[in-house]
């Protein structure tokens, strides 16, 4: 007779912790599969056998049994426990393939690489994994209770970060139809009446081959005229820069250079400018296109 499992429980190893099992537990909690108060940190096989989920310990990777470890010799994949759990969430329909790709590209691939010693060591670059690692106690000889307390602090941070990312992805998706409708016009400028996230949806819907060079949309109380990047990867570049003579100008100087009374600011990088009204932004666009 098998050991009775505690519903919504999760076992992970004790001692020092890393971003992969913290993230794995955070994902399971975020998508309502485990309760944080039922997370047990142990290496005891007897205790782990009572857990519904086991992450980063136990020596078995078997999603059907809810076991997610990557340390065993017979596993030669690229996942850490974080990547294993994320794939599991997609397989059971907790996240869509699109959400899986977003989580993976933005967070989990880096966690897997970091835990497996395959991430790039770039001086001055602080990643999500580094931040989670910074929650570990400074003193290496702290007692287990202190380690556990630090783990759960890291877990709350990770869950908050993942939750905000997920909400942001859903909001971007909710704006997709608006972006699609504006793209249908095939105009040189995408005109939005509200400030919304547009770039990810734009390139996801073949924006690479769309003729638009600029975006006009509200920016707080004002309006912005922004250049569109050439592709999804080169987001600091634009297909058509704003005029060189506008670069870095503020209010009075920009008003004089453009003849537009509602001029506020043009970035020195010539990728974005700010105007008092939509009409002012449209006038600025007309000037840019004449110069181009």
C-alpha positions, 0 to 999 in steps of 0.5 A: 500500500502506497504512502498517503500524499498530503494534498497541495504539499511540496517537498524541496531540499533543505540547506542553502537554496537556489533560484531554480527550486524557489522559482519552481515552488513559486510557479506551483503556488502562483498557479494554485497547485500548492499551498506555501504553508505546505512546503517542506524543506527536507532530504528525508525520502520518507517525508518527501514521499508524503508530498504531492509535488517534489522539486529539485530533490529525490533523483527522479524526473517524472511529471506524471508523478509530480516529481521534478529533479534534474540531479540524477545521472540518467537525466541529461536535459537542459532543465532545472526544476524551474524549467521542468515545472514550467513545462508541466504547467503547460502540459496540464493547461495551466498556461498557454503555449504563448504564456509558456514561451513568454515565461521561458524567454524572460525568466526560466531559461536564464534560471535553468542556465544559471543552475546548470552553470551555463549562463554567461558570466558578465561583470556588472550584470545582475539577473533574476537568479542573482537577486534570488541568491542574494536572499540566502543568509550571509553567514554560512553557519546559520541554523536551519530555521534561519535558512528556512526563513530566508527561503520563504522570503525569497519565495515571496519575492519570486512569486511576486515577480512572476505574478506581475510578469504574468499579469503584464503578459495578460494585459499585453494580450488583451490589447492585441485586438486594438493593435491588430485593428490599427495595423490593418490600415497599413499607414506609415504611423500607428495611431492609438487613442490610449496608451497601451503596450503595442510593440510585442503584439506588433512584431508578433503579428508580422510587424517586421513587414509592416510599413509603419515607421512611427507610433502616436499615442498618449503619454500621461497628459501629453502625446508622443511621437515614437519611431518603430524599431526595425525588428523585435531584437533591435529595440533601441534602433528605429526605422526612421529617426527624428530630424537631427536638428531636433535632437535633445531640444526642449520646449522653447528650442524645439518650438523654434526648430519645428514651428509647433507651439505644443513642442515639449521634448525630443530625445537626443537619440531621436527615437521619441518626442513629446508634444502637448496634444495629439494635433501637435504630434501629427504636425510633427509627423508631417514635418518628419515625413516631409524631411524624410 
